[in-house]
Amino acid sequence: MSNQHQTDLTVEKAQQILKDFTCLDIKSVASVAEKQVLREAVLLVADSSDYQMLGVCATSTDEGFLALETYLKALGYQAVFDSNAVPAMTGSVYIKFNTLKGSYYIDSYTGTYRGVLVSCQSSSEDGITGTYGHLPLDLFVD
């Protein structure tokens, strides 16, 4: 995948921005400008990898799939889920999505984290491999 995003960020700076969110329960984004920088960091790091795995921890199935769709669209993937095909679940959920295969797994989730994990995968040494998050569920919602 090779979306060309124009940004002044370097890959190293993008990774540092994303690491600030790693394993935090909730780290809020204080401003529109901070949200834009975080978006750019996610897109830049993802563009430097071969594919991504997304893990969404959400309060409900609807919230989880909305977050997943917005992240996938931002990353340049087709993201259309048939709500009738999604298993009906009550309570918090974890959704894992593999962009290479275009497949997902959903299960109930009892943890307290809410947000999106972006795991970048690369087969080459110069590609990015790493996991970032929990990023805000609404990062790519305007």
Secondary structure, DSSP 8 states (H G I E B T S, - for coil): -------S--HHHHHHHHHTTTT-S-----SHHHHHHHHHHHHHHHHTSSEEEEEEEESSHHHHHHHHHHHHHHTT------TTTS----S-EEEEEETTTTEEEEEE---S--EEEEEEE-SSTTS--EEEEEE-TTTT--
